């Protein structure tokens, strides 16, 4: 009996799935978390994920602008 055999499509799919599952760049949630994490120290001393301070500042400024807009457009008519 020969030791060589044909590779089926299912075998190739299984091997590719294991390769892509281990790759961090193909995992969307891991890539998104890595993109939003702090570039200097993505994990703090307690092992928790640490967001980028620039993103935090951007969200705070955006919320302030939305609050100012809502105040002057809805609440300022008294």
C-alpha positions in Angstrom: 0.0 0.0 0.0 1.5 3.4 -0.9 2.1 5.9 1.8 1.3 8.8 -0.5 -2.4 9.9 -0.7 -4.4 12.6 -2.2 -5.2 15.6 -0.1 -8.9 16.2 0.0 -10.7 19.6 0.2 -11.7 18.9 3.8 -8.1 18.2 4.9 -7.0 21.5 3.4 -9.9 23.4 5.1 -9.1 21.9 8.4 -5.4 22.8 8.2 -6.2 26.3 7.0 -8.7 26.8 9.8 -6.2 25.9 12.4 -3.6 28.2 10.9 -5.9 31.2 10.7 -7.4 30.5 14.1 -4.0 30.9 15.7 -3.1 34.1 13.7 -3.9 37.2 15.6 -4.2 39.5 12.6 -7.1 37.4 11.1 -9.1 37.5 14.4 -11.2 40.7 14.1 -11.9 41.2 17.8 -8.2 40.7 18.7 -7.1 43.1 16.0 -9.7 45.7 17.0 -8.7 45.5 20.7 -5.0 45.7 19.7 -5.7 48.8 17.6 -7.5 50.5 20.4 -5.0 49.6 23.1 -2.2 51.7 24.6 0.9 51.4 22.4 3.3 51.6 25.3 1.7 49.2 27.7 -1.4 47.4 26.3 -1.9 45.4 29.5 -1.7 47.0 33.0 -0.1 45.5 36.1 -3.2 43.7 37.1 -3.5 42.0 33.7 -6.4 44.1 32.4 -6.6 45.7 28.9 -5.6 49.3 28.9 -7.1 51.6 26.3 -5.2 54.3 24.4 -5.3 57.7 26.2 -5.8 59.4 22.8 -9.0 57.4 22.2 -10.3 58.3 25.7 -9.6 62.0 25.1 -11.4 61.8 21.7 -14.5 60.2 23.3 -14.6 62.7 26.1 -14.3 65.7 23.7 -17.0 64.2 21.4 -19.3 63.7 24.4 -18.7 67.3 25.5 -19.5 68.6 22.0 -22.7 66.6 21.8 -23.7 67.8 25.3 -23.0 71.4 24.3 -25.0 71.0 21.1 -27.9 69.5 22.9 -27.9 72.1 25.6 -27.9 75.0 23.2 -30.4 73.5 20.7 -32.9 72.0 23.2 -32.3 73.4 26.7 -31.4 77.0 25.9 -34.9 78.1 24.8 -36.2 79.4 28.1 
